[in-house]
Amino acid sequence: MKKTILILALVTLTGSLFAQRKTTTSATVSFNATTSIDNLPKADNKTVIAAIDTKTGVVQFEANVKSFAFANPTMQGHFNSDRWMNSDAFPTLSFKGTITNLSDVNLAKDGSYTANVDGTLSIRGKEQKITVPANITVKGGVISATSDFSVKLADYEISGAPVEAGKVSKEPKISVWAEFK
């Protein structure tokens, strides 16, 4: 009898711990480095892994670099080359951060919230501390989160003739979208 109660207690505790962390494998990260000279350097990756811990406010995502899809296959080749993302050596980009105003964001209650997230963005093996805004919507237990921010290519040692010629933005816009059920 004691073993049964202990097992039930552990199962209940384990279930509540897993309920705190919500994940998805279909988040989206968009990359937009278009300029007035060239509107081709933009791509989407719709197979991003993302997670949010509803108790601690820890958020994270990881994207396979080769999964970014460009309209122009030549652009995709340049993006993955060793001069740019060097996806063979650095196959993923990632972010891990924490909602700093978690007391203003009730992830258990329907509503729309503005969150501030401090964390580390890793691209090409280079890590940069960043602070980004996020919009979080909770509806029927489903959490949707979006964030739009820019990065400086120079911070991640990405450069080259297209950047210097103005064909690729020096500060591309990154958009992240995830839905956690």
Beta strands, then each sheet from edge to edge (+ up, - down):
strand 1: 21-32
strand 2: 42-53
strand 3: 58-64
strand 4: 69-70
strand 5: 92-99
strand 6: 111-123
strand 7: 126-139
strand 8: 142-150
strand 9: 173-180
sheet 1: 4+ 2- 1+ 9- 8+ 7- 6+ 5- 3+
end
